[in-house]
Amino acid sequence: MQFELTTTQEDIQKGARKFAEKEFVADLALELDKEGKFPQAIFEKACRLGFVGINYPEEYGGQALGLFENVLVIEELCKKDSGIGIAISLADMASGIILRHGSDQQKESYVTPVTQSNAINAVAAMDAFEKGNPVPVKAEEDSSGYVLSGKKTFVLNGSIAKTLVVFCQVHPSPDPKSVKSVTLIVKRDQEGVKVLDQKRMMGLRMTPVNEVSFDRVKVPKECLIGGGGDHLSAFMTEQKIKTAAQGLGIAQRALTLAVAHGNEREQFGRKIGQFQGLQFMYAELFTQIEAARSLVYRAACSYDTKSSDLERIASVARVFATDVAVKTAIDSIQLHGGIGLMREYPVERMFRDAKTIQNLMETNLTVRATIGKSVAGL
């Protein structure tokens, strides 16, 4: 499968690269990471330039392009700075769900504000646990809509999102033998919605992560996302591809820094990059990054063309690209020696961010299990 970029795609790639080079200032990135702040000003500029929602329909502020073009943008942003790039690429997490399954009114109300930089949205998918078991958020159906009760955990952008797309179970179930699930749009400032303390993760410190509780929250019927199909599965497939693109960008940047350091640092009267051992490392990492890029691009193309192998190739791309990101970051730290461990140097943050996305929402072990079942035909 060939991935020769069109002129439009090359322009998008170059534009995203130029934007990141200008706006992702190293000192600012370090400050945002230390303080755990979302890069709001940069997000607003990215929206104005069309980098957020590039794959949305034009009537909702997008450019009617595909996930492939979105992947090109994510790769370039994360290539410059992992923290800022990931934060921006996660700011519209719920938009894909609403665009695929929502009504025209829902799209206008909750997707368009994102491209105008007036809103950030979030997905509340992961149930809280009690004694090791998940406790789903319950939605009691009444004549006007639903009443939500319960708690969601690991909600990315929970404290800064204006709207949450919440996956929950109808209670009591209309059929005792099965569980009916619904997907609801909930405003963060609604009565009964409470955003709890922010979690401190290893990486992604510019992206707030919170628990969100729902205490008898009333959700009107017009906030029910319909459309049929498995909303959560479709969301996870898209997110896997985006996560893979984040990993790809991180890996490429980590290798670039490693090579630059190898061309500057001298030992025993030679540049360390001249030693064959390091050249072997470069070759291995370069090969793996190129393989990851092929997988990520193929997965994005499969998404845009609705290929039959989409779910499997999305999982493969996510596992491989994030694994490569972690390995490349570790090897880059190793090559840099002591300075690679310093918080002031970007490769340290790249490793933390790479390891975090490797385990975000689904761990790579879980995704590998899914791939294995698919291969075995189970």
N, C-alpha and C positions, 0 to 999 in steps of 0.2 A: 504494500500500500504506500503510495507516494504522498508526501506532505509538502509539496511545493507551494509556497505561499503566493497568493494573488497579490497584485499591487496594493489593493485595499488592505489586506491583512498585513503586509509589510509596513504600510503607513501607520496602522494601528500599533504594531509592535514598536516601531521607532518613536511614535508619539508617547506611548507609555514609558518607554525608556528615558526619553528626554524629560518628561514630567517628573519621574522619580529622581533622576540625577539632580534636578533643580530644587525640588521640594523636600526630599528626604535628607535633611541636613544631619550629619553625624551627631553633633552635640544635642540637637533637639531629640533625636531618636533615643539617645542615652538617657536624657532627662525624662522623657515619656515612659521609658521602661522602668526607671527607678521609682517614679511616682505612681505608676500604674494608671496612666491617663490615656484615654482614647484620643487619637489625633484628629480632633474635630475640624480644625481649620484646613488640614490637608484633605480630609474627606469631602468637605464642601467644594474645594477646588477640583477634586477628581470628578465630582458630580457635574460641575459646570462644564468640564471638558468632555463629558460623555463616557468616562471610563467605568462609571457605576451604572449598571443596567444596560450595557451595550447590546445585550441579547434580548431586551424587552421590545415589544411592539412599539412603533412610533407613537401611537395614540396615548401611550402611558409614559412617554418621555425617553424611550430607548431609540436604538438605531436599527432595529429589526434584523440584527445579525444573529449568529449562533453561539452556542456554548464554546465552540472552537475559538472564536475571537475573544470571548471572555477569558479563556484559558491563557491566551497569548498575553493579555493584560496582567493577569494574576502572576504569571511567570516573571514578567519584567519587573513588577512592583516588588515581589519577594526577592528577586535577584539583587535589588539595591538595598533593601532593608527588610528582614523577615518580620519584625514586629509590626511596622507600619503597614507593610503589604498585606499581611494576614488580617490585621484589624479592618482594613478597608474592604477586603474581599469577603469578610464575614458580616458586614454591616447590613446586607440585604438578604440574609439567610432565608427568610420566610417568603420572599417575593416569588420564587419559583413555584411554591405550593399554590399561592393565590392565582398566579398566572395560568397554571395548568388546570386548576379545579374550581376556581372562584367565579362568581358572577361578574358581569360587566361593572356593576356598581361597586363591588368589592375591589376590583382591580383599580378603578378610578380613585377610590377612597384611600386605599392602603399601599398601592404600588407607586402611583405617580408621585406622591410626596417624597419618596426615597430618591428618585432621580433628580428631584428639585432640591435635594439636601435638607429637606424640612423634617425628615423622619428617619429613624433606624428601626428595623424590625427584628424580631427574634423568634426562635422556635423552642417551645417547651415540650420536649419529647421524652426525656428520661425521668422515670418515676423515682420518687424517694424510696428508701429501703427501711424496713423495720425488721430487726432480728434476721437480717440476711435475705429477706424476701421483698420484692417490689410491691409497693402499695399504689395502685393506679389512682389518678385523679378521677373522681366520680362526677358524672353529669346527670342530674335528676331532670327529667323532661316534664315540662308543664305546658299550659296553654299558650304562654307567651314565648317560650324558648327553653332555656336550660339554666339550672342552678349548679355552679361548680363548687366542689369541695375537695381539698387535698393539697398536695405539695409536689412540685417538680424540682429536680435538682440539676446542677450543671447547665443552667440556662445561660448561654453565651449572649452578652449584651443585655442581660436582664435588667440592669439598673439604668440603662440609657435608652432602651427601646421604647417607642411610643405604643407599639402594638406587639402582641404575642400571638403566635399561632400555637394553640394548645391541643395536643392529642390526649383524648380522654375516653372513658368507658361510660356508656349509658347505664344508669342504676335506678331502679332494678332493671335487669335485662328483660326485654320483652319475650325472649325465648330462654328458659332456664338452661337449655342444652348448649347455648352459644353465647358469645360475648359480642355485643354491638359497640363498635367504636365510632366516635364522631370527632371531627376536627373543627375547632371553633376559633374565631378571631376575638381576642380580648384586649381591651385597652389597659395599659399599665396603670393609669390613674383612676380606674374604676373602683368603686367602693368594694372593699373586701379583698382587693389584690394587695399583697404585701411583698415587697422585695426585701429579702433578708440579707445578712452580711455578705460582703464580697469574699469569694474564695481566693486564696493566694496560691496560684499554680506555679509550677516550675518555669514555664514559659508563657507566651501570649499575654504578657502583663499589660499590654495596651488594650486588651479585650476583656472587659469585666465579666466575671462568671459568678452567678448568684443562685441561691435557692429562691423560689417564688411560691408563696402559699396563696390559696384561694379559699376564702371563708364566706360560703354562701354567695358567691358572685353571680349576679343575674346577667345572662347572655341572651339577647333577643334572637329570634329565629333568623333574621337577616344576616347574622354573623356566623351562621353555619356554612362551612365550605362543603359544597356538594361535588357533583361531577363524576362520582363513582370511581372505582379503582382503589388501589392501595396507596393512599396519600403518603404514608410514612416510607414505604419502600421506594417510591419514586423520588422522594426527597433525599433519602440516603444515597441512592445511586448518583444523583447529581452532585451531592456533597463529596462523595468519594473522588470524583473527577477533579473537583476544585481543590480538594486537599492534596491530591497528587500533583497538581500544578504548583501549589505552594511548596511542596517538597522539592520539585524540580528546580524552582527558582533558588531555593536555599542551597541546594547541592552545587549548582553552577557558580554561585557567588563564593561559596566556601573553597571550591577548587581554584577560582581566580585569585583569591587572596593567598592561597597556599603557593601557587606558582609565582606570584609577585614577590612573596617573601623569599622563596627559594632563589630568585634572581638577584636579591639584594644582600642576603646574609652570607658571610664568608666564614669558612672553617678550613684550617690547614692550607691556607693560601688559595682556595678555590671557592666559587659560588656553590652553595650547597645543592642548588638545582642541577649542577653538573655531575653529581654523584649518581651512578646508575641505580642505586637502591631507590632514590627519590623519583627518578624517571620511571621506574617500574610502578611506583605508587601513582604517579600522574596518569600513566597509561591505563591502569586498572580503573581509576576513578572516572577518567574521561570516557572509557568504554561503557561503564555502568550508567553514566549520565546520559549518554547518547541513546542507550537502550531504554532508559526511563522516558526520555523525550518522545521516542517513537510510541511507547505504550500510552503515554498521556494524550498525545495528539490523536492516536487511533481511538482511544476511549471517547474523546470529545467529538470526533467525527461520527462514531457509532451513536452517540447521543443525538446529534443533529439529524442523522439519517434514520433514526429509530431502528437500528440494526438489531437482529435477533440475538446477538451475542453481547448486548449492552451490559447487562448486569454482571456477567462474568468478567468482561474486559475492564469494567470500571473497578471491580474489586482487585484485579491483578495490578492495574496501574497504581491504585492507591497503596497497596502493600509494597510494591517494588520501589516506587518513587520515594516514599517516606523512609523506607529502609536505606536507600541510597543517600538520602539527605542526612540521616543520622551518621552513617559510616563516613561520608565525606567531611562532615563537621568534626567528627572525632579525629580523623586523620589530619585535617587541617590544624586542629589544636596541637596534635602531636608534633607536627612539623614546626609550628611556631614556637614550641617550647613554653617557657614561662609566660611570655606576653599573651599567648593564646588563652591563658586562664584568667586574664584580667577582665573585669567587668567593663572597662573602658574600651576594650577591643571587640569589634562586632562578631568575631567568630564564636566567642563564648555565648553570646545571645543566640546566635544561629543554632548552636547545639541544643540549647534549652527549648527553643521554639520547635526545632525538628523533632525532638523527643516527645514534645507535647502533642503535636499533630499526629504523631505515630500512634497515639493512644486516645485521641479525641473522639468522643461519641461512640466509636467502636474501636477496640484494640485490634492491632494487626493479627493477633492470635485468633480473634473471633472471625475476622474477615478471611483468614486462611482456612478456617474450618468450613466457611461457606463455599469457598473455592473448591475445597476437597470434596464436599458433598456433591457439588455440581459435576466435577470430573468423574466421580464414581456413579453418577446417575441416581443419587439418592434423594 
